[in-house]
Amino acid sequence: MDKEYPSEFYKIKKEGENLYQVIKKELNSEDNTYNEEIYTSHISVLKGPNDKTYKFLNMEKEGKYYIHRIRLNKERFVLYEVTDNIDEKFNTSPELKAFVKQNMHLSFFYNKDEVTYYRGDHKK
């Protein structure tokens, strides 16, 4: 982070074997405090064509789900948000998983913007 008070940052806490709490901190410019949103999250790993591995960060907050393909290493992670243009409805997790697996290798399955986050401590 190159700012003393970044406009947005995330804290990630491991809660279990494959369960994480993702805490989004967003700067309120009126009083220089941070608003907080908390997501329950897990990472799914799927095999695509030619045995290519795709990892997804699945985030849930108040019954709403957000899915991002994720590339990560020790220094950073990059998120590719799954498009919000999906009209299909899914009754079960296996139905959603099959749909993602069928489309995850297609570029139009993701929004155009990718977001990169760097590891680091936030100091107030």
SERO-4910 file (N, C-alpha, C, O; in steps of 0.05 Angstrom, whole numbers):
BEGIN
 pado doro    nc1    nc2    nc3   cac1   cac2   cac3    cc1    cc2    cc3    oc1    oc2    oc3
  Met    A     17    -23      0      0      0      0     18     25      0     36     27     16
  Asp    A     12     43    -18     29     66    -20     18     91     -5     30    112     -6
  Lys    A     -6     88      7    -18    110     22    -19    103     51    -22     80     59
  Glu    A    -17    124     68    -20    119     97    -48    111    103    -53     93    120
  Tyr    A    -68    123     89    -96    116     93   -107    109     66   -119    126     52
  Pro    A   -104     84     58   -115     76     31   -146     78     31   -158     75     52
  Ser    A   -157     83      8   -186     86      6   -201     59     11   -224     58     19
  Glu    A   -186     37      6   -199     10      9   -177    -10     14   -156     -9      1
  Phe    A   -182    -29     32   -164    -51     36   -180    -74     49   -202    -70     58
  Tyr    A   -168    -98     48   -181   -122     58   -164   -135     80   -139   -135     78
  Lys    A   -177   -147     99   -164   -164    118   -176   -192    114   -200   -195    111
  Ile    A   -159   -212    114   -168   -239    109   -159   -256    133   -136   -257    140
  Lys    A   -179   -269    146   -174   -286    169   -182   -314    162   -204   -319    152
  Lys    A   -164   -333    168   -170   -361    164   -188   -370    187   -182   -366    210
  Glu    A   -211   -382    180   -231   -390    200   -233   -420    202   -245   -430    221
  Gly    A   -222   -435    183   -224   -464    183   -206   -475    161   -191   -460    149
  Glu    A   -210   -501    155   -193   -514    135   -194   -499    108   -173   -495     96
  Asn    A   -217   -492     99   -220   -478     74   -240   -455     76   -253   -447     56
  Leu    A   -243   -444    100   -262   -423    105   -247   -398    114   -229   -399    131
  Tyr    A   -255   -375    103   -241   -350    109   -262   -328    115   -285   -329    106
  Gln    A   -254   -309    131   -270   -285    135   -256   -263    120   -232   -257    126
  Val    A   -269   -250    101   -257   -228     86   -271   -203     96   -295   -200     94
  Ile    A   -255   -185    106   -265   -160    117   -256   -137     99   -232   -131     96
  Lys    A   -275   -125     86   -270   -102     68   -271    -76     85   -291    -71     98
  Lys    A   -250    -61     84   -249    -35     98   -248    -13     77   -231    -12     59
  Glu    A   -268      5     78   -270     27     59   -270     53     74   -286     57     92
  Leu    A   -253     72     66   -249     97     79   -274    115     75   -282    120     52
  Asn    A   -285    125     97   -306    145     96   -292    172     97   -281    180    117
  Ser    A   -293    186     74   -278    211     72   -288    233     90   -274    253     95
  Glu    A   -313    231     99   -324    252    116   -311    253    143   -307    275    154
  Asp    A   -305    230    155   -294    230    182   -268    213    184   -258    208    206
  Asn    A   -257    205    161   -232    189    161   -233    164    178   -213    156    190
  Thr    A   -256    152    179   -258    126    192   -264    105    170   -271    112    148
  Tyr    A   -262     80    177   -267     59    158   -294     45    163   -300     37    185
  Asn    A   -310     43    141   -333     27    142   -325     -2    136   -305     -6    122
  Glu    A   -339    -21    147   -331    -49    146   -353    -66    134   -376    -64    142
  Glu    A   -346    -84    116   -364   -104    106   -350   -131    110   -326   -134    105
  Ile    A   -365   -151    120   -354   -177    126   -367   -198    109   -391   -200    106
  Tyr    A   -349   -214     96   -358   -236     78   -348   -262     89   -325   -264     99
  Thr    A   -364   -283     87   -355   -310     92   -346   -321     65   -361   -319     45
  Ser    A   -323   -334     64   -311   -341     39   -298   -368     39   -290   -378     61
  His    A   -295   -380     16   -279   -404     13   -268   -405    -16   -278   -390    -33
  Ile    A   -248   -421    -20   -236   -424    -46   -243   -451    -57   -240   -471    -44
  Ser    A   -252   -451    -82   -258   -475    -97   -237   -479   -119   -228   -459   -131
  Val    A   -229   -504   -123   -210   -510   -144   -224   -528   -165   -235   -549   -157
  Leu    A   -224   -520   -190   -236   -536   -211   -216   -541   -233   -199   -524   -239
  Lys    A   -218   -564   -245   -201   -572   -268   -216   -565   -294   -240   -572   -297
  Gly    A   -203   -550   -311   -214   -543   -337   -203   -559   -360   -191   -580   -355
  Pro    A   -207   -549   -384   -196   -562   -408   -165   -566   -405   -152   -548   -393
  Asn    A   -155   -587   -415   -126   -594   -414   -116   -595   -385    -92   -590   -380
  Asp    A   -133   -602   -366   -126   -604   -338   -116   -578   -326   -102   -579   -305
  Lys    A   -122   -556   -338   -114   -530   -326   -131   -526   -301   -155   -531   -300
  Thr    A   -117   -516   -279   -131   -512   -254   -140   -483   -252   -125   -464   -258
  Tyr    A   -165   -480   -244   -177   -453   -239   -185   -452   -209   -197   -471   -199
  Lys    A   -178   -430   -196   -186   -426   -168   -206   -403   -167   -203   -383   -182
  Phe    A   -226   -407   -150   -247   -387   -147   -250   -379   -118   -250   -396   -100
  Leu    A   -252   -353   -113   -258   -343    -87   -288   -338    -87   -299   -322   -101
  Asn    A   -302   -353    -69   -331   -352    -67   -337   -337    -41   -330   -346    -19
  Met    A   -350   -314    -44   -356   -296    -21   -386   -294    -17   -401   -292    -37
  Glu    A   -395   -294      8   -423   -292     14   -427   -271     36   -412   -270     56
  Lys    A   -447   -254     32   -454   -234     52   -484   -231     51   -496   -223     31
  Glu    A   -497   -236     74   -526   -233     77   -542   -246     54   -561   -235     43
  Gly    A   -534   -271     47   -548   -287     28   -542   -280     -1   -553   -292    -20
  Lys    A   -524   -261     -6   -516   -254    -33   -488   -265    -38   -471   -263    -21
  Tyr    A   -484   -277    -62   -459   -290    -68   -444   -275    -90   -455   -264   -108
  Tyr    A   -417   -275    -86   -399   -262   -105   -377   -282   -112   -365   -294    -94
  Ile    A   -373   -286   -138   -353   -306   -146   -332   -293   -163   -338   -278   -182
  His    A   -307   -298   -157   -284   -287   -171   -264   -310   -177   -259   -326   -160
  Arg    A   -254   -310   -201   -230   -327   -206   -207   -313   -192   -205   -289   -193
  Ile    A   -190   -329   -179   -168   -317   -164   -141   -330   -173   -139   -354   -176
  Arg    A   -121   -313   -176    -94   -322   -179    -79   -310   -155    -80   -286   -150
  Leu    A    -64   -327   -141    -51   -317   -117    -23   -328   -114    -17   -350   -123
  Asn    A     -7   -312   -101     20   -321    -93     26   -306    -67      9   -294    -55
  Lys    A     51   -308    -58     58   -297    -31     56   -266    -30     50   -255     -9
  Glu    A     60   -253    -53     60   -224    -53     34   -211    -60     28   -188    -51
  Arg    A     17   -225    -75     -8   -212    -85    -28   -232    -93    -23   -256    -96
  Phe    A    -53   -222    -98    -73   -238   -111    -88   -221   -131    -92   -197   -127
  Val    A    -97   -234   -152   -112   -220   -174   -139   -232   -175   -142   -256   -175
  Leu    A   -160   -215   -176   -188   -224   -177   -200   -217   -204   -196   -195   -215
  Tyr    A   -214   -236   -216   -229   -233   -240   -258   -239   -233   -265   -262   -229
  Glu    A   -274   -218   -232   -302   -222   -224   -318   -236   -246   -317   -229   -269
  Val    A   -333   -257   -237   -351   -270   -256   -373   -250   -264   -384   -236   -246
  Thr    A   -379   -249   -289   -398   -230   -299   -425   -230   -284   -434   -251   -276
  Asp    A   -437   -207   -281   -463   -206   -269   -486   -208   -290   -509   -204   -284
  Asn    A   -478   -215   -314   -498   -219   -336   -509   -247   -337   -522   -254   -356
  Ile    A   -504   -263   -317   -515   -290   -316   -544   -290   -306   -549   -280   -285
  Asp    A   -562   -300   -323   -590   -301   -316   -599   -327   -305   -620   -329   -293
  Glu    A   -583   -348   -308   -590   -374   -298   -594   -374   -268   -581   -359   -254
  Lys    A   -612   -391   -259   -617   -395   -230   -608   -423   -223   -611   -442   -239
  Phe    A   -596   -426   -199   -585   -452   -191   -598   -459   -164   -599   -443   -145
  Asn    A   -607   -484   -163   -620   -494   -138   -601   -508   -120   -606   -511    -96
  Thr    A   -578   -517   -130   -559   -531   -114   -531   -522   -121   -526   -511   -142
  Ser    A   -513   -527   -102   -484   -521   -107   -473   -537   -131   -458   -526   -147
  Pro    A   -480   -563   -134   -470   -578   -157   -479   -566   -184   -464   -567   -203
  Glu    A   -503   -555   -185   -512   -542   -210   -495   -518   -216   -487   -514   -239
  Leu    A   -490   -501   -196   -473   -478   -200   -445   -486   -208   -433   -474   -227
  Lys    A   -434   -505   -194   -407   -515   -200   -405   -525   -229   -385   -519   -242
  Ala    A   -424   -540   -238   -424   -550   -266   -425   -527   -286   -412   -528   -306
  Phe    A   -441   -507   -280   -443   -484   -298   -417   -469   -299   -408   -461   -321
  Val    A   -404   -464   -276   -378   -450   -275   -358   -467   -290   -342   -456   -306
  Lys    A   -357   -493   -285   -337   -510   -298   -340   -509   -329   -321   -510   -343
  Gln    A   -365   -508   -338   -371   -507   -367   -362   -481   -380   -355   -481   -403
  Asn    A   -361   -459   -365   -356   -433   -376   -331   -419   -367   -323   -398   -377
  Met    A   -317   -430   -347   -295   -416   -334   -271   -409   -352   -255   -392   -345
  His    A   -268   -423   -374   -246   -418   -392   -252   -398   -413   -235   -391   -430
  Leu    A   -277   -387   -413   -285   -367   -433   -281   -339   -423   -288   -333   -401
  Ser    A   -269   -322   -439   -263   -295   -431   -288   -279   -424   -287   -262   -405
  Phe    A   -310   -283   -438   -334   -267   -432   -348   -276   -407   -368   -263   -399
  Phe    A   -338   -296   -394   -350   -305   -368   -342   -286   -346   -354   -288   -324
  Tyr    A   -323   -269   -351   -313   -250   -330   -317   -221   -339   -317   -215   -363
  Asn    A   -320   -204   -319   -321   -175   -325   -293   -167   -335   -273   -181   -330
  Lys    A   -292   -145   -350   -267   -136   -362   -245   -130   -343   -222   -136   -347
  Asp    A   -252   -117   -321   -232   -107   -302   -222   -129   -284   -237   -146   -274
  Glu    A   -195   -130   -281   -183   -147   -261   -172   -129   -239   -164   -107   -245
  Val    A   -172   -139   -215   -163   -123   -192   -141   -138   -179   -143   -162   -172
  Thr    A   -118   -124   -174    -95   -136   -161    -93   -124   -133    -94   -100   -129
  Tyr    A    -90   -142   -113    -85   -134    -85    -58   -144    -76    -51   -166    -82
  Tyr    A    -44   -127    -62    -17   -134    -53    -18   -139    -23    -32   -125     -8
  Arg    A     -2   -158    -15      0   -165     14     16   -143     28     36   -132     18
  Gly    A      6   -136     52     21   -116     67      4   -108     92    -20   -113     92
  Asp    A     17    -97    111      4    -88    135     -5    -59    132     10    -43    121
  His    A    -29    -54    141    -39    -26    141    -31    -14    168    -37    -25    189
  Lys    A    -18      9    167    -10     23    191    -25     49    193    -24     65    174
  Lys    A    -38     54    215    -53     79    219    -35    100    231    -43    122    236
***
